Amino acid sequence: MSDWPDGWNDRSDPHGRGSGGAQPEGARVMRHVQRGQVPPPAAPVPPVHHPVPPQSQGYDDGYNTGQVYGGGGGRPPRAPRAPRVGPAPDWRRRIKVGSLTLVVVLLAVSIGTYFWADGKLKREVDLAKVIDRPEAGDGTNYLIVGSDSREGMSADDKKKLHTGSAEGKRTDSMMILHDGSNGPTLISLPRDSDVEIPSFVGSESGKTFPAQGRRVKLNAAYAEDGPELLVRTVEHNTNLRIDHYVEIGFAGFANIVDAIGGVEMDIPKAFKDKKSGADFQAGKQTLNGEQSLAFVRTRYAFAGSDLDRTKNQQKFLAALASQTATPGTILNPFKLYPTMGAGLDTLIVDKDMSLWSLGQMFFAMKGVTGGEGTSMNIPISGSNGGNLVWDKAKVAQLVEQLKNDEKVTVKGS
């Protein structure tokens, strides 16, 4: 009995029995093809499409998905990114454009600041009205005046600053600042100086007043006809031509000091003065606006009275200029604009004064305290009924040295 399924031994199978029969299978009968005949073409075999099973991440199914067999499964590698098309950035050009933009901005700010500050200057003094003027010498001469003007001050301000409520204005201090090639020279003119009032043309009336030989205190010239007569009187009694006039009142002086955050001073000896409100201890200290005004106005606390006061005024103004004309103030708009605004609002100058000349004046003042120049009182020979008499010989020598822009060797009082 055979173990094969039924029908596998059937000898009638024309296709052969394989190994299922007892006898070997004979040769198959093939269709006879005569020589010279071309057999008919076989029917085309349709292509067999083997469906590709879905691939899962991390599973190698053996099908070629664009990678070499045996390379493992997973995602195909990402194609490299195409290089950026276009020229490389021109950094040199960018730096040039940025630098040019910065220069334009700084220039615009500087021009704007200049016109803003220039518009604040009060050019009220006309030196063209001064007659019989001395010849000009070398260098530039500024007449700097501190007035007791209370313009713009409230009743509380006057009380706080101990200024009183007097009408009009007078001069509390007068100085000549010479700016030349041999360094700046600051010369104080005591308000009690004995001087002659010369002939002059009234600043308001235009009327000519002839000389009468009147001798008065120097501050009386200002009280009589203002800045123009003061300049005329200084030039007449010194023979030195004044190129520019600068005046500042009480309020402006105090405001400038407060705007820069105070002025550091080294006071050698303690002093008090009820009239000015001064009350200072000895040593280094920072003075605010109120204290600074009291410091420069005090005269009754000193043995030398007005002469000692002028020395303190010189010391303070030089320190103020030194601490104002610094990069920390000039380059800091939050300090520069308040300082300029505080000073320019109350500053009175001559009609020919420019901001450039004003700046030169401050830097010359700074040079005095920096050791580049000289500070002194005008030489005094004595007194005449309370008026201080100038030493004419020394004054003439001093003026000659200033006119020739020479090193000052004359000693003051």
C-alpha positions, 0 to 999 in steps of 0.5 A: 500500500502506497503512502502517497495520496490517491491519484499520484500513481495514475499511469495515465498521467501524460505529464509523468509520474515522477517517482510515484511509479514502479517503472522509470518514466520514459521520455516525454513526447515532444511536439515534432518541429520540422527543420526550417520551420519557425515555431510560433511565438510563445504567449507573453508572460505578464510581469509578476509584481510582488507587493512590498510590505509596509516598513516599520521603523527599526525593522529590516524587512529585506526589501531594497528601499534605496539602501544597500542590503545589510545596511540595517533598517531605519530612515534613509539619510537626509540629503545634504543641504544645498549651499547658499546662493549669493555673495558673502557679506561685505563687512568692510562696507558695513563698518564704513556705513555704520561709522558714517551713520554715527558721525552724521548722528553726532554731527546733527546732535552737536549742531542742534546743541550749538543752536540751542545753547546759542539761542539762550545767550543774552547778548545785551551788552554793546561794547560799540558804545564804549568810547576812547578805547585803548589799542588791542594787544595780544591774547583775549581779555574777558571782564567777568562780573558777578552781580547781585541781580535777583532776577527770577528769584522768588521770595523763598529763594532770596531768603534761602540764599541770604540775598535780601530784596534790594532793587536793581543790581550791583557788582559783587565781584569783578575780574579780568581774565587774560587768555594768551600763549603764556597761560591764563592770568586771572586778576581780581578788581576789588569792588572798593577800588578807587577809580576815576569816572571818565567821559562816557556815552549813556548806554540808554540815552546816547548822551555824552557825559564829559569827565568831571574828575570824579573818583568813586568805588569801582562798583559805583560805575556799574550802578550808575550806567551798567556794563558799558560804563563799567567797561569804559571805567576799567579800560580808562584806569588800566589802559587795557582793552576788554574784548568780551564781557560776561556777567552772571547773577545770584540765581544762575551761579547757584543753579550751575553749582547744583547742576554739576552736583556741587563743587569740592573745596578745601577750606583752610580755616573755619569761618562764619558770616551772618550776612552771607549765611556762611558757616564752614568748617575747615577741610575738604567739603563739597559745597552746594549752590546755597553754600557756594554763594555764601562762600564767594560773598563773605567779606566781613569774616576776614581781616582783609575784607574785600581783598580776602573775599576776591581771593576766595572768589578766584579759588572758587571760580577756578574750581568750578571751571575745573570741575565743569569742563571735564569729560564727565560733564561734557560727554554726559547729556544728563549733566551737560544740558542741565548745567548749560541750561542753568548757566545760560539762562542767567548769563549776560554777555556782549553782542560779539560773544560766541559760544566758542569764545565762551568755551575758551574762557571756561577752559582758560579759567580751568587752566588757572587752577591747573597750574598753567596760569596765574591768579592775583589781586590787582596791585594795591599801594594803600587806601584812601578813606576806605577806597583801595588805591592801586599801585600805578607803577605795578599796574602799568607794568602788569598791563604791558606784560598782558598786552605783549602776551608775556609771562606775568612777573608782577606780584599782586596784593 
